[in-house]
């Protein structure tokens, strides 16, 4: 009886797998067909509309004169601001480097004093 039930489960699972595969195949087949039809819409000819719009745009176009003096003034202002910011950053870096060097020198002196062997009692504590 167990053999028959096992065979029944195997056949049922196989039939279910075939049915699911067929279902998914048919669902995806419709998607591929729909995608192929969308590609044909890209080849429409819109050149006639473009030429009419160009003629209308040319008659309504206004030109603006550029003031190059203002552009040069702006560029000089940007260069000045950049130089000022660079000077501030370099100055701050130098100050920080000096502070770090002073602190390192202080720490070095403290370490030398801590490990100094010169005891007044001539004992061998440090060794």
C-alpha positions as CSV (number, residue, x, y, z in Angstrom):
1,X,0.0,0.0,0.0
2,X,2.9,2.4,0.8
3,X,4.3,1.8,-2.7
4,X,1.1,2.7,-4.4
5,X,0.7,5.8,-2.3
6,X,4.3,6.9,-3.1
7,X,3.7,6.4,-6.8
8,X,0.5,8.3,-6.6
9,X,2.3,11.3,-4.9
10,X,5.1,11.2,-7.6
11,X,2.6,11.2,-10.5
12,X,0.6,14.0,-8.9
13,X,3.7,16.1,-8.4
14,X,4.8,15.5,-12.0
15,X,1.4,16.5,-13.4
16,X,1.3,19.6,-11.2
17,X,4.8,20.6,-12.4
18,X,3.8,20.2,-16.0
19,X,0.6,22.2,-15.5
20,X,2.5,25.0,-13.7
21,X,5.1,25.1,-16.5
22,X,2.5,25.3,-19.2
23,X,0.7,28.1,-17.3
24,X,3.8,30.2,-17.0
25,X,4.8,29.6,-20.6
26,X,1.4,30.7,-21.9
27,X,1.5,33.8,-19.6
28,X,5.0,34.9,-20.8
29,X,4.2,34.1,-24.4
30,X,1.6,36.9,-24.4
31,X,4.1,39.4,-23.0
32,X,6.6,38.7,-25.7
33,X,4.0,39.2,-28.4
34,X,2.9,42.5,-26.9
35,X,6.5,43.8,-26.7
36,X,7.0,43.1,-30.4
37,X,4.1,45.3,-31.4
38,X,5.3,48.3,-29.4
39,X,8.6,48.5,-31.3
40,X,6.8,49.3,-34.6
41,X,5.5,52.6,-33.2
42,X,9.0,54.1,-33.1
43,X,9.1,54.5,-36.9
44,X,6.4,57.1,-37.3
45,X,7.3,60.0,-39.5
46,X,7.1,63.3,-37.6
47,X,9.2,65.3,-40.0
48,X,6.2,67.3,-41.4
49,X,5.3,68.6,-38.0
50,X,8.9,69.5,-37.2
51,X,9.3,71.7,-40.2
52,X,6.1,73.7,-39.5
53,X,7.2,74.3,-35.9
54,X,10.7,75.5,-37.0
55,X,9.2,78.2,-39.2
56,X,7.1,79.5,-36.3
57,X,10.0,79.4,-33.9
58,X,12.4,81.3,-36.1
59,X,10.1,84.3,-36.4
60,X,9.5,84.5,-32.6
61,X,13.1,84.1,-31.5
62,X,14.7,86.9,-29.5
63,X,18.4,87.2,-28.8
64,X,20.0,88.4,-25.6
65,X,23.3,90.2,-25.7
66,X,25.8,88.9,-23.2
67,X,27.6,91.4,-20.9
68,X,31.2,90.1,-20.9
69,X,32.4,92.7,-18.4
70,X,30.1,91.3,-15.7
71,X,31.3,87.8,-16.4
72,X,35.0,88.9,-16.0
73,X,34.1,90.7,-12.7
74,X,32.4,87.6,-11.5
75,X,35.4,85.4,-12.5
76,X,37.8,87.7,-10.7
77,X,35.6,87.6,-7.5
78,X,35.6,83.8,-7.6
79,X,39.4,83.7,-8.0
80,X,39.8,86.1,-5.0
81,X,37.5,84.1,-2.8
82,X,39.4,80.9,-3.8
83,X,42.7,82.5,-2.9
84,X,41.4,83.7,0.4
85,X,40.0,80.3,1.3
86,X,43.3,78.6,0.4
87,X,45.2,81.0,2.6
88,X,42.9,80.3,5.5
89,X,43.2,76.6,5.1
90,X,47.0,76.7,4.8
91,X,47.3,79.0,7.8
92,X,45.1,76.7,9.9
93,X,47.1,73.7,8.9
94,X,50.4,75.4,9.8
95,X,49.0,76.4,13.2
96,X,47.7,72.9,13.9
97,X,51.1,71.4,12.9
98,X,52.9,73.8,15.3
99,X,50.6,72.8,18.1
100,X,51.0,69.1,17.5
101,X,54.8,69.6,17.4
102,X,54.8,71.5,20.8
103,X,52.6,68.8,22.4
104,X,54.8,66.0,21.0
105,X,57.9,67.8,22.5
106,X,56.1,68.1,25.9
107,X,55.2,64.4,25.8
108,X,58.7,63.4,24.9
109,X,60.1,65.4,27.9
110,X,57.6,63.7,30.2
111,X,58.5,60.2,28.9
112,X,62.2,60.9,29.4
113,X,61.6,62.1,32.9
114,X,59.6,59.0,33.7
115,X,62.2,56.6,32.5
116,X,65.2,58.6,33.8
117,X,67.6,56.3,35.8
118,X,69.0,59.0,38.0
119,X,67.7,58.2,41.4
120,X,69.3,60.1,44.3
121,X,69.7,56.9,46.5
122,X,71.8,54.9,44.0
123,X,69.4,52.0,44.1
124,X,68.7,49.6,41.3
125,X,64.9,50.1,41.1
126,X,64.8,50.9,37.4
127,X,66.7,47.8,36.4
